[in-house]
Amino acid sequence: MRQKIIILLITVCFAFVFSSLKAQRTTVIDGYKVYPTRIVDGDTLANVLIPQIVVFPERKFASKRDYRNYRRLIHNLKVVYPYAQIAKYKIAEMDVNYRSLETDKDRKKYVKQVEKELKDEFESQLVKLTFTQGRLLIKLIDREVGRTTYAVIRDLKGGFSAVFWQTLARLFGSNLKTEFEAMGDDKLLNELIILYEHGLL
């Protein structure tokens, strides 16, 4: 009896999952989209997923120079954002694999292997970034990963490597410890990122 009840519950659950998946499908008949519907209090309503809309106040500029700087920031964001996304996924993947290794020797070997792969794939593109774009990338990595570039290097390569690369970055006017301040200095940048992510730039 108990087994029959469990089988019945599982069957009902599958039926709900199947019906919910089915409800998300849109059928096209004679070139017209026919949306799935549901009945609420006797009314038949279309079951449609409405995309999120993003609205920010109209931006005003004190001078032509400010406007040019704004346009330049948008350009640099479009150049750098894809690299920040790649960094997010690569670092997440590295973190999982790195933690699964048992010995320091295996971890060092793995980090060197990933470094070589990234260097072979992206070095020729990254060396073309301007200093401004490089600094922007450092900020975006903090936004996407939740850790500064300095912290990422420290966690994977150790404190000595982090200090070395931070010192080198400082010589070129950058700072690997730079944090993304969405509600502070980077409020405008954060709004532009949100617009970019929604295809509005």
C-alpha beads as a LAMMPS data file, in Angstrom:
LAMMPS data file: protein, C-alpha beads

201 atoms
200 bonds

1 atom types
1 bond types

-500.0 500.0 xlo xhi
-500.0 500.0 ylo yhi
-500.0 500.0 zlo zhi

Masses

1 110.0

Atoms # bond

1 1 1 0.000 0.000 0.000
2 1 1 2.769 2.427 0.995
3 1 1 4.670 1.605 -2.205
4 1 1 1.568 2.338 -4.309
5 1 1 1.181 5.755 -2.642
6 1 1 4.858 6.611 -3.376
7 1 1 4.434 5.549 -7.029
8 1 1 1.259 7.657 -7.258
9 1 1 3.037 10.720 -5.802
10 1 1 5.969 10.322 -8.221
11 1 1 3.520 10.002 -11.143
12 1 1 1.676 13.173 -10.072
13 1 1 4.984 15.056 -9.723
14 1 1 6.052 13.998 -13.233
15 1 1 2.657 15.054 -14.565
16 1 1 3.077 18.532 -13.029
17 1 1 6.618 18.892 -14.377
18 1 1 5.508 17.741 -17.838
19 1 1 2.507 20.094 -17.875
20 1 1 4.643 23.057 -16.742
21 1 1 7.213 22.347 -19.463
22 1 1 4.430 21.983 -21.988
23 1 1 2.930 25.303 -20.850
24 1 1 6.130 27.136 -21.777
25 1 1 5.944 26.071 -25.443
26 1 1 4.573 28.412 -28.116
27 1 1 2.854 26.904 -31.164
28 1 1 2.864 28.594 -34.586
29 1 1 -0.253 28.083 -36.736
30 1 1 -0.522 29.744 -40.187
31 1 1 2.282 32.133 -39.222
32 1 1 0.577 33.236 -35.987
33 1 1 1.928 32.477 -32.529
34 1 1 -0.543 30.654 -30.313
35 1 1 0.474 31.080 -26.687
36 1 1 -0.285 28.611 -23.909
37 1 1 -3.118 29.718 -21.652
38 1 1 -4.367 29.222 -18.140
39 1 1 -7.729 29.866 -16.581
40 1 1 -7.847 32.197 -13.571
41 1 1 -11.227 32.885 -11.915
42 1 1 -13.035 31.903 -15.110
43 1 1 -10.896 34.117 -17.380
44 1 1 -8.581 32.619 -20.004
45 1 1 -5.194 34.348 -19.815
46 1 1 -2.153 33.970 -22.055
47 1 1 0.778 32.379 -20.223
48 1 1 3.583 34.582 -21.585
49 1 1 7.033 35.283 -20.173
50 1 1 7.515 39.067 -20.253
51 1 1 11.153 40.146 -20.610
52 1 1 12.626 42.373 -17.917
53 1 1 12.685 46.080 -18.763
54 1 1 15.471 48.336 -17.516
55 1 1 14.924 52.086 -17.166
56 1 1 17.401 54.704 -15.958
57 1 1 16.913 58.492 -15.802
58 1 1 17.848 60.473 -18.917
59 1 1 21.526 61.291 -18.770
60 1 1 22.613 64.933 -19.070
61 1 1 26.159 66.134 -19.678
62 1 1 27.768 69.332 -18.458
63 1 1 30.073 69.554 -21.473
64 1 1 31.004 67.914 -24.776
65 1 1 34.069 66.516 -23.035
66 1 1 31.882 64.711 -20.485
67 1 1 29.810 63.275 -23.322
68 1 1 32.951 62.087 -25.151
69 1 1 34.196 60.435 -21.941
70 1 1 30.800 58.741 -21.590
71 1 1 30.937 57.404 -25.165
72 1 1 34.530 56.241 -24.601
73 1 1 33.471 54.379 -21.448
74 1 1 30.751 52.590 -23.442
75 1 1 33.284 51.653 -26.127
76 1 1 35.771 50.328 -23.567
77 1 1 33.032 48.386 -21.772
78 1 1 32.045 46.644 -25.012
79 1 1 35.684 45.702 -25.615
80 1 1 36.382 44.426 -22.100
81 1 1 33.073 42.884 -20.940
82 1 1 33.453 39.622 -22.904
83 1 1 36.854 39.023 -21.265
84 1 1 35.327 39.569 -17.806
85 1 1 32.695 36.933 -18.620
86 1 1 35.363 34.497 -19.786
87 1 1 37.310 35.179 -16.581
88 1 1 34.188 34.496 -14.483
89 1 1 33.590 31.075 -16.022
90 1 1 37.274 30.121 -16.172
91 1 1 37.881 31.082 -12.523
92 1 1 34.756 29.200 -11.385
93 1 1 35.939 26.134 -13.311
94 1 1 39.460 26.474 -11.922
95 1 1 38.198 26.793 -8.347
96 1 1 36.266 23.524 -8.631
97 1 1 39.140 21.619 -10.257
98 1 1 41.765 23.174 -7.970
99 1 1 39.908 22.109 -4.816
100 1 1 39.464 18.573 -6.131
101 1 1 43.260 18.045 -6.358
102 1 1 44.851 16.454 -3.315
103 1 1 48.507 17.545 -3.426
104 1 1 50.261 20.898 -3.829
105 1 1 52.268 19.391 -6.668
106 1 1 49.089 18.546 -8.605
107 1 1 47.653 22.014 -7.910
108 1 1 50.783 23.794 -9.150
109 1 1 50.831 21.611 -12.253
110 1 1 47.161 22.358 -12.902
111 1 1 47.611 26.144 -12.477
112 1 1 50.580 26.107 -14.903
113 1 1 48.554 24.114 -17.426
114 1 1 45.619 26.569 -17.251
115 1 1 47.999 29.537 -17.455
116 1 1 49.503 28.137 -20.645
117 1 1 46.064 27.479 -22.162
118 1 1 44.867 31.009 -21.338
119 1 1 48.108 32.543 -22.603
120 1 1 47.909 30.649 -25.904
121 1 1 44.258 31.577 -26.378
122 1 1 44.056 35.186 -25.161
123 1 1 47.515 36.783 -24.909
124 1 1 47.495 38.154 -28.465
125 1 1 44.112 39.810 -27.783
126 1 1 44.789 41.103 -24.259
127 1 1 48.070 42.837 -25.170
128 1 1 46.024 45.054 -27.504
129 1 1 44.022 46.484 -24.587
130 1 1 44.806 50.061 -23.599
131 1 1 45.791 50.924 -20.005
132 1 1 42.277 52.288 -19.448
133 1 1 40.718 49.065 -20.725
134 1 1 43.079 47.016 -18.543
135 1 1 42.026 48.939 -15.438
136 1 1 38.388 48.519 -16.428
137 1 1 38.888 44.760 -16.812
138 1 1 40.324 44.558 -13.283
139 1 1 37.154 46.232 -11.949
140 1 1 34.848 44.008 -13.966
141 1 1 36.582 40.855 -12.756
142 1 1 35.854 41.930 -9.182
143 1 1 32.207 42.559 -10.139
144 1 1 31.759 39.243 -11.935
145 1 1 33.863 36.967 -9.719
146 1 1 33.234 38.586 -6.339
147 1 1 36.978 38.719 -5.662
148 1 1 39.648 41.179 -6.724
149 1 1 42.224 40.105 -9.293
150 1 1 44.805 40.242 -6.488
151 1 1 42.735 37.779 -4.398
152 1 1 42.313 35.422 -7.366
153 1 1 46.096 35.334 -7.981
154 1 1 46.796 34.931 -4.253
155 1 1 44.348 32.035 -3.927
156 1 1 45.684 30.179 -6.952
157 1 1 49.362 31.119 -7.060
158 1 1 50.154 32.189 -3.508
159 1 1 50.945 35.442 -1.743
160 1 1 54.360 35.962 -3.350
161 1 1 52.956 35.851 -6.894
162 1 1 50.104 38.174 -5.920
163 1 1 52.527 40.734 -4.471
164 1 1 54.801 40.439 -7.539
165 1 1 51.982 41.070 -10.017
166 1 1 50.505 43.830 -7.850
167 1 1 53.892 45.595 -7.789
168 1 1 54.172 45.254 -11.565
169 1 1 50.617 46.527 -12.064
170 1 1 51.320 49.556 -9.863
171 1 1 54.290 50.473 -12.065
172 1 1 51.831 50.760 -14.964
173 1 1 49.306 52.771 -12.990
174 1 1 46.954 49.876 -12.198
175 1 1 45.899 48.250 -8.951
176 1 1 44.932 44.565 -8.785
177 1 1 43.166 45.240 -5.479
178 1 1 40.671 47.581 -7.150
179 1 1 37.108 46.777 -6.091
180 1 1 33.919 47.417 -8.028
181 1 1 31.705 49.918 -6.180
182 1 1 28.251 49.583 -7.754
183 1 1 26.687 52.235 -5.515
184 1 1 29.785 54.452 -5.324
185 1 1 32.355 55.523 -7.901
186 1 1 31.211 52.845 -10.357
187 1 1 27.476 53.635 -10.281
188 1 1 27.469 54.933 -13.872
189 1 1 29.553 51.975 -15.047
190 1 1 27.192 49.548 -13.293
191 1 1 24.183 51.101 -15.026
192 1 1 25.941 50.811 -18.391
193 1 1 26.746 47.148 -17.705
194 1 1 23.079 46.441 -16.915
195 1 1 22.009 48.186 -20.136
196 1 1 24.644 46.263 -22.088
197 1 1 23.517 42.956 -20.596
198 1 1 19.964 43.713 -21.762
199 1 1 21.123 44.619 -25.286
200 1 1 20.281 48.316 -24.836
201 1 1 23.717 49.774 -25.646

Bonds

1 1 1 2
2 1 2 3
3 1 3 4
4 1 4 5
5 1 5 6
6 1 6 7
7 1 7 8
8 1 8 9
9 1 9 10
10 1 10 11
11 1 11 12
12 1 12 13
13 1 13 14
14 1 14 15
15 1 15 16
16 1 16 17
17 1 17 18
18 1 18 19
19 1 19 20
20 1 20 21
21 1 21 22
22 1 22 23
23 1 23 24
24 1 24 25
25 1 25 26
26 1 26 27
27 1 27 28
28 1 28 29
29 1 29 30
30 1 30 31
31 1 31 32
32 1 32 33
33 1 33 34
34 1 34 35
35 1 35 36
36 1 36 37
37 1 37 38
38 1 38 39
39 1 39 40
40 1 40 41
41 1 41 42
42 1 42 43
43 1 43 44
44 1 44 45
45 1 45 46
46 1 46 47
47 1 47 48
48 1 48 49
49 1 49 50
50 1 50 51
51 1 51 52
52 1 52 53
53 1 53 54
54 1 54 55
55 1 55 56
56 1 56 57
57 1 57 58
58 1 58 59
59 1 59 60
60 1 60 61
61 1 61 62
62 1 62 63
63 1 63 64
64 1 64 65
65 1 65 66
66 1 66 67
67 1 67 68
68 1 68 69
69 1 69 70
70 1 70 71
71 1 71 72
72 1 72 73
73 1 73 74
74 1 74 75
75 1 75 76
76 1 76 77
77 1 77 78
78 1 78 79
79 1 79 80
80 1 80 81
81 1 81 82
82 1 82 83
83 1 83 84
84 1 84 85
85 1 85 86
86 1 86 87
87 1 87 88
88 1 88 89
89 1 89 90
90 1 90 91
91 1 91 92
92 1 92 93
93 1 93 94
94 1 94 95
95 1 95 96
96 1 96 97
97 1 97 98
98 1 98 99
99 1 99 100
100 1 100 101
101 1 101 102
102 1 102 103
103 1 103 104
104 1 104 105
105 1 105 106
106 1 106 107
107 1 107 108
108 1 108 109
109 1 109 110
110 1 110 111
111 1 111 112
112 1 112 113
113 1 113 114
114 1 114 115
115 1 115 116
116 1 116 117
117 1 117 118
118 1 118 119
119 1 119 120
120 1 120 121
121 1 121 122
122 1 122 123
123 1 123 124
124 1 124 125
125 1 125 126
126 1 126 127
127 1 127 128
128 1 128 129
129 1 129 130
130 1 130 131
131 1 131 132
132 1 132 133
133 1 133 134
134 1 134 135
135 1 135 136
136 1 136 137
137 1 137 138
138 1 138 139
139 1 139 140
140 1 140 141
141 1 141 142
142 1 142 143
143 1 143 144
144 1 144 145
145 1 145 146
146 1 146 147
147 1 147 148
148 1 148 149
149 1 149 150
150 1 150 151
151 1 151 152
152 1 152 153
153 1 153 154
154 1 154 155
155 1 155 156
156 1 156 157
157 1 157 158
158 1 158 159
159 1 159 160
160 1 160 161
161 1 161 162
162 1 162 163
163 1 163 164
164 1 164 165
165 1 165 166
166 1 166 167
167 1 167 168
168 1 168 169
169 1 169 170
170 1 170 171
171 1 171 172
172 1 172 173
173 1 173 174
174 1 174 175
175 1 175 176
176 1 176 177
177 1 177 178
178 1 178 179
179 1 179 180
180 1 180 181
181 1 181 182
182 1 182 183
183 1 183 184
184 1 184 185
185 1 185 186
186 1 186 187
187 1 187 188
188 1 188 189
189 1 189 190
190 1 190 191
191 1 191 192
192 1 192 193
193 1 193 194
194 1 194 195
195 1 195 196
196 1 196 197
197 1 197 198
198 1 198 199
199 1 199 200
200 1 200 201
